[in-house]
Amino acid sequence: MIFDPQHRKDNRSARVSMALFRMSQAIKKVTQAESDALGLSPVQIQALLFAAYTRSDAATVGNFAGAIGTTHVTAVKIINGLVRKGLVTKAQKLEDRRVTLLNLTSEGRVIVSQLKTWGHSLEEALQSVSDEALADFELGLGAVISAMQKRGQLVVAEPCLGCVHFHPNAGDAAAPHYCGLIQKYLTHEASLQECPEHTPSIEV
């Protein structure tokens, strides 16, 4: 058990797990304080950032639920709260009317523009760490994230580049790239947005 200091004493995995847990508690505290200043909860801000940076056809309620590790019902409640605030709109996907797409309103985009420094306290804390130590930390975190993703405990959304489904420069000037997963051509701008279905072409 990672909370038992005697267990951690001779178990590196337990020590690292406890460090990650403590970091998660600190991050929760920091993001809560920064969110309070905007009159929103951290999860509401996550929803706004999801809608802002996820490719439009993938910005669905279901994908948002997966991104934050919650149920579809809870995700709907979060989104409905933002709809009532006038920050998000919902629309049925033309190809599948069971799927709900999320879009920011003009007011929602204003809020997102104010989130440039959301989470900045964490970045500031890391600035005191050497580049060499950060490089090792990044590599280790990548391995942990990959392991949790394989166990179905984490969804990692990334832009198209580096995805096994991405075929760059396969179309025309208007939509130069192709996604083999959804079997559609994408604009260059769309390829730069995050996709919850991103599958790395190289194992971490």
Backbone hydrogen bonds in HBPLUS format (Angstrom, degrees):
<---DONOR---> <-ACCEPTOR-->    atom                        ^
c    i                          cat <-CA-CA->   ^        H-A-AA   ^      H-
h    n   atom  resd res      DA  || num        DHA   H-A  angle D-A-AA Bond
n    s   type  num  typ     dist DA aas  dist angle  dist       angle   num
A0004-ASP N   A0001-MET O   3.11 MM   3  5.65 163.2  2.14 117.4 122.7     1
A0007-HIS N   A0004-ASP O   3.02 MM   3  5.30 125.1  2.33 105.4 119.3     2
A0008-ARG N   A0004-ASP O   3.09 MM   4  6.45 152.4  2.17 151.3 159.7     3
A0009-LYS N   A0005-PRO O   3.06 MM   4  6.13 137.4  2.24 135.9 146.4     4
A0011-ASN N   A0008-ARG O   3.18 MM   3  4.97 171.1  2.19 106.7 109.1     5
A0015-ARG N   A0011-ASN O   3.04 MM   4  6.40 153.7  2.12 149.0 156.8     6
A0016-VAL N   A0012-ARG O   2.87 MM   4  6.12 165.2  1.89 160.2 163.2     7
A0017-SER N   A0013-SER O   2.88 MM   4  5.98 155.4  1.94 141.7 149.5     8
A0018-MET N   A0014-ALA O   2.91 MM   4  6.11 154.8  1.98 145.5 151.6     9
A0019-ALA N   A0015-ARG O   2.96 MM   4  6.21 152.1  2.04 143.2 151.3    10
A0020-LEU N   A0016-VAL O   2.90 MM   4  6.18 157.1  1.95 152.4 158.0    11
A0021-PHE N   A0017-SER O   2.92 MM   4  6.17 152.0  2.00 144.0 152.2    12
A0022-ARG N   A0018-MET O   2.88 MM   4  6.13 161.6  1.91 150.8 155.2    13
A0023-MET N   A0019-ALA O   2.92 MM   4  6.14 152.5  2.00 144.2 152.4    14
A0024-SER N   A0020-LEU O   2.89 MM   4  6.14 152.5  1.96 145.1 152.5    15
A0025-GLN N   A0021-PHE O   3.03 MM   4  6.38 149.5  2.13 147.4 155.2    16
A0026-ALA N   A0022-ARG O   3.03 MM   4  6.31 156.3  2.09 146.5 152.7    17
A0027-ILE N   A0023-MET O   2.81 MM   4  6.04 162.5  1.84 155.8 160.7    18
A0028-LYS N   A0024-SER O   2.95 MM   4  6.06 154.5  2.01 141.0 148.0    19
A0029-LYS N   A0025-GLN O   3.07 MM   4  6.33 155.0  2.14 143.6 149.7    20
A0030-VAL N   A0026-ALA O   2.93 MM   4  6.19 162.5  1.96 154.1 158.6    21
A0031-THR N   A0027-ILE O   2.88 MM   4  6.01 173.5  1.89 156.1 158.1    22
A0032-GLN N   A0028-LYS O   3.00 MM   4  5.99 145.8  2.12 139.0 148.4    23
A0033-ALA N   A0029-LYS O   3.17 MM   4  6.38 158.9  2.22 144.8 149.4    24
A0034-GLU N   A0030-VAL O   3.06 MM   4  6.35 160.5  2.10 150.8 156.4    25
A0035-SER N   A0031-THR O   2.85 MM   4  5.89 145.1  1.97 139.2 148.8    26
A0036-ASP N   A0032-GLN O   2.91 MM   4  6.07 154.8  1.97 149.3 155.5    27
A0038-LEU N   A0035-SER O   2.89 MM   3  5.33 146.2  2.00 110.2 120.4    28
A0040-LEU N   A0035-SER O   3.25 MM   5  5.42 168.2  2.27 143.0 139.8    29
A0039-GLY N   A0036-ASP O   3.04 MM   3  4.95 156.2  2.10 100.4 108.0    30
A0044-GLN N   A0041-SER O   3.05 MM   3  5.15 124.6  2.37  99.7 114.2    31
A0045-ILE N   A0041-SER O   3.05 MM   4  6.41 153.6  2.13 154.1 161.6    32
A0046-GLN N   A0042-PRO O   2.91 MM   4  6.22 150.8  2.00 144.5 153.1    33
A0047-ALA N   A0043-VAL O   3.02 MM   4  6.23 146.1  2.14 136.2 144.7    34
A0048-LEU N   A0044-GLN O   3.06 MM   4  6.40 151.8  2.14 144.1 151.0    35
A0049-LEU N   A0045-ILE O   2.93 MM   4  6.19 162.6  1.96 154.2 158.7    36
A0050-PHE N   A0046-GLN O   2.83 MM   4  5.96 148.1  1.93 142.9 152.4    37
A0051-ALA N   A0047-ALA O   2.99 MM   4  6.23 161.4  2.02 147.2 151.2    38
A0052-ALA N   A0048-LEU O   2.96 MM   4  6.14 142.2  2.10 140.2 151.2    39
A0053-TYR N   A0049-LEU O   2.96 MM   4  5.99 155.7  2.01 149.5 153.6    40
A0054-THR N   A0050-PHE O   3.01 MM   4  5.59 131.4  2.26 146.6 152.0    41
A0194-GLU N   A0053-TYR O   2.70 MM 141  5.90 162.9  1.73 166.1 160.1    42
A0055-ARG N   A0194-GLU O   2.84 MM 139  5.73 164.9  1.86 158.0 156.2    43
A0058-ALA N   A0055-ARG O   2.78 MM   3  5.38 150.6  1.87 123.1 133.0    44
A0059-ALA N   A0055-ARG O   3.04 MM   4  6.10 115.1  2.48 148.3 162.2    45
A0059-ALA N   A0056-SER O   3.42 MM   3  5.21 157.0  2.48  95.4 102.0    46
A0060-THR N   A0058-ALA O   2.85 MM   2  5.53 134.7  2.06 106.2  92.2    47
A0102-LEU N   A0059-ALA O   2.78 MM  43  5.65 153.0  1.86 171.2 177.2    48
A0064-PHE N   A0060-THR O   2.97 MM   4  6.20 150.8  2.05 145.8 154.4    49
A0061-VAL N   A0100-THR O   3.11 MM  39  5.92 143.3  2.25 153.5 162.9    50
A0065-ALA N   A0061-VAL O   2.93 MM   4  6.21 156.2  1.98 150.5 156.5    51
A0066-GLY N   A0062-GLY O   3.10 MM   4  6.41 154.8  2.16 144.3 150.7    52
A0067-ALA N   A0063-ASN O   2.89 MM   4  6.08 148.5  1.99 142.4 151.5    53
A0068-ILE N   A0064-PHE O   3.14 MM   4  6.42 149.0  2.24 152.5 158.1    54
A0069-GLY N   A0065-ALA O   2.95 MM   4  5.86 110.9  2.44 135.3 152.2    55
A0070-THR N   A0065-ALA O   2.94 MM   5  5.11 167.2  1.95 146.2 149.1    56
A0069-GLY N   A0066-GLY O   3.31 MM   3  4.92 149.4  2.41  91.3 100.1    57
A0075-ALA N   A0071-THR O   3.02 MM   4  6.28 158.8  2.07 148.3 154.6    58
A0076-VAL N   A0072-HIS O   2.93 MM   4  6.17 154.2  2.00 149.7 156.3    59
A0077-LYS N   A0073-VAL O   3.13 MM   4  6.45 153.1  2.20 144.6 151.3    60
A0078-ILE N   A0074-THR O   3.03 MM   4  6.37 155.8  2.09 150.1 156.3    61
A0079-ILE N   A0075-ALA O   2.95 MM   4  6.19 168.0  1.97 154.7 157.6    62
A0080-ASN N   A0076-VAL O   2.80 MM   4  5.93 161.8  1.83 151.6 157.2    63
A0081-GLY N   A0077-LYS O   3.10 MM   4  6.26 146.3  2.22 140.1 147.9    64
A0082-LEU N   A0078-ILE O   3.29 MM   4  6.69 147.1  2.41 142.0 150.3    65
A0082-LEU N   A0079-ILE O   2.99 MM   3  5.13 119.7  2.37  98.8 113.8    66
A0083-VAL N   A0079-ILE O   2.86 MM   4  6.21 144.8  1.98 149.1 160.6    67
A0084-ARG N   A0080-ASN O   2.95 MM   4  6.20 157.1  2.01 146.6 151.6    68
A0085-LYS N   A0081-GLY O   3.19 MM   4  6.42 137.4  2.38 132.7 143.8    69
A0087-LEU N   A0082-LEU O   2.94 MM   5  5.39 162.7  1.97 165.0 160.0    70
A0086-GLY N   A0083-VAL O   2.93 MM   3  5.03 152.3  2.01 102.4 111.4    71
A0105-THR N   A0087-LEU O   3.07 MM  18  5.23 166.4  2.09 121.6 122.4    72
A0089-THR N   A0103-ASN O   2.78 MM  14  5.27 159.6  1.82 154.4 160.7    73
A0103-ASN N   A0089-THR O   3.04 MM  14  5.27 154.8  2.10 151.3 153.3    74
A0091-ALA N   A0101-LEU O   3.02 MM  10  5.21 148.7  2.12 143.0 149.4    75
A0101-LEU N   A0091-ALA O   2.67 MM  10  5.21 167.3  1.69 170.5 166.0    76
A0093-LYS N   A0099-VAL O   2.88 MM   6  5.51 159.3  1.92 158.7 159.8    77
A0096-ASP N   A0093-LYS O   3.16 MM   3  5.29 133.7  2.38 101.2 113.6    78
A0099-VAL N   A0096-ASP O   2.94 MM   3  5.75 167.5  1.96 126.4 130.6    79
A0109-ARG N   A0105-THR O   2.91 MM   4  6.26 150.3  2.00 150.9 158.3    80
A0110-VAL N   A0106-SER O   3.13 MM   4  6.40 143.8  2.26 138.6 147.8    81
A0111-ILE N   A0107-GLU O   3.13 MM   4  6.49 155.8  2.19 146.0 151.5    82
A0112-VAL N   A0108-GLY O   2.99 MM   4  6.29 160.1  2.03 148.6 154.0    83
A0113-SER N   A0109-ARG O   2.97 MM   4  6.16 148.6  2.07 140.7 148.9    84
A0114-GLN N   A0111-ILE O   2.91 MM   3  5.12 141.2  2.06 102.5 114.6    85
A0115-LEU N   A0112-VAL O   2.96 MM   3  5.07 162.0  1.99 108.5 113.7    86
A0118-TRP N   A0115-LEU O   3.02 MM   3  4.93 163.6  2.05 105.0 110.3    87
A0120-HIS N   A0117-THR O   2.87 MM   3  5.02 149.2  1.97 136.4 131.8    88
A0122-LEU N   A0119-GLY O   3.21 MM   3  5.76 135.0  2.43 111.0 120.3    89
A0124-GLU N   A0120-HIS O   2.85 MM   4  6.09 155.6  1.91 152.8 159.9    90
A0125-ALA N   A0121-SER O   3.06 MM   4  6.27 147.9  2.17 139.4 147.3    91
A0126-LEU N   A0122-LEU O   3.17 MM   4  6.49 145.3  2.30 144.6 153.4    92
A0127-GLN N   A0123-GLU O   3.14 MM   4  6.39 127.0  2.43 139.9 153.6    93
A0127-GLN N   A0124-GLU O   3.22 MM   3  5.17 139.3  2.39  94.5 105.9    94
A0129-VAL N   A0126-LEU O   3.00 MM   3  5.35 162.8  2.03 112.9 118.3    95
A0134-LEU N   A0130-SER O   2.89 MM   4  6.14 158.4  1.93 152.6 159.4    96
A0135-ALA N   A0131-ASP O   2.85 MM   4  6.02 150.4  1.94 145.6 153.3    97
A0136-ASP N   A0132-GLU O   3.18 MM   4  6.47 158.4  2.23 146.1 150.6    98
A0137-PHE N   A0133-ALA O   2.89 MM   4  6.07 155.4  1.95 145.9 153.8    99
A0138-GLU N   A0134-LEU O   2.75 MM   4  5.90 158.7  1.80 150.0 155.4   100
A0139-LEU N   A0135-ALA O   3.09 MM   4  6.28 157.4  2.15 142.8 148.5   101
A0140-GLY N   A0136-ASP O   2.97 MM   4  6.21 161.1  2.00 148.5 153.6   102
A0141-LEU N   A0137-PHE O   2.82 MM   4  6.02 165.4  1.84 155.0 159.3   103
A0142-GLY N   A0138-GLU O   2.92 MM   4  6.02 152.5  1.99 143.7 151.5   104
A0143-ALA N   A0139-LEU O   3.16 MM   4  6.46 149.7  2.26 143.2 150.1   105
A0144-VAL N   A0140-GLY O   3.06 MM   4  6.41 154.9  2.12 148.5 155.5   106
A0145-ILE N   A0141-LEU O   2.81 MM   4  6.03 166.5  1.83 156.6 160.2   107
A0146-SER N   A0142-GLY O   2.92 MM   4  6.03 158.1  1.97 143.8 150.1   108
A0147-ALA N   A0143-ALA O   2.98 MM   4  6.17 156.6  2.04 143.4 149.5   109
A0148-MET N   A0144-VAL O   2.97 MM   4  6.23 159.4  2.01 152.1 157.4   110
A0149-GLN N   A0145-ILE O   2.84 MM   4  6.00 148.9  1.94 146.5 155.8   111
A0150-LYS N   A0146-SER O   2.99 MM   4  6.22 155.2  2.06 147.4 153.1   112
A0151-ARG N   A0147-ALA O   3.19 MM   4  6.43 136.8  2.39 136.1 147.3   113
A0153-GLN N   A0148-MET O   2.90 MM   5  5.24 156.9  1.95 166.6 159.1   114
A0152-GLY N   A0149-GLN O   3.03 MM   3  5.12 158.1  2.07 105.0 111.1   115
A0158-GLU N   A0195-CYS O   3.36 MM  37  5.44 145.0  2.50 133.4 127.2   116
A0195-CYS N   A0158-GLU O   2.86 MM  37  5.44 140.6  2.02 120.1 126.5   117
A0160-CYS N   A0191-SER O   3.06 MM  31  5.18 158.2  2.11 148.4 154.6   118
A0163-CYS N   A0160-CYS O   2.92 MM   3  5.56 146.4  2.04 153.9 152.2   119
A0201-SER N   A0162-GLY O   2.83 MM  39  5.76 147.6  1.94 161.5 158.1   120
A0166-PHE N   A0163-CYS O   3.15 MM   3  5.35 159.9  2.19 108.3 114.5   121
A0164-VAL N   A0199-THR O   2.86 MM  35  5.89 156.2  1.91 166.5 171.1   122
A0180-GLY N   A0165-HIS O   2.78 MM  15  4.79 173.4  1.79 142.8 144.0   123
A0167-HIS N   A0178-TYR O   2.80 MM  11  5.00 153.5  1.87 160.1 163.3   124
A0178-TYR N   A0167-HIS O   2.95 MM  11  5.00 156.1  2.01 132.8 140.5   125
A0170-ALA N   A0176-PRO O   2.64 MM   6  5.73 121.5  1.98 155.1 171.7   126
A0171-GLY N   A0176-PRO O   2.82 MM   5  4.13 152.4  1.90 120.8 118.2   127
A0177-HIS N   A0186-LEU O   3.22 MM   9  5.06 163.6  2.25 156.4 151.9   128
A0186-LEU N   A0177-HIS O   2.58 MM   9  5.06 158.5  1.62 138.3 145.6   129
A0179-CYS N   A0184-LYS O   2.87 MM   5  5.53 168.1  1.89 159.4 162.5   130
A0183-GLN N   A0179-CYS O   2.79 MM   4  5.43 119.9  2.15 135.5 152.9   131
A0184-LYS N   A0179-CYS O   3.27 MM   5  5.53 141.8  2.42 138.8 147.4   132
A0191-SER N   A0187-THR O   3.13 MM   4  6.43 150.1  2.22 146.3 154.0   133
A0192-LEU N   A0189-GLU O   3.16 MM   3  5.34 147.7  2.27 101.4 110.9   134
A0193-GLN N   A0190-ALA O   3.14 MM   3  5.44 161.8  2.17 108.9 114.6   135
A0198-HIS N   A0195-CYS O   3.16 MM   3  5.53 157.5  2.21 118.9 119.1   136
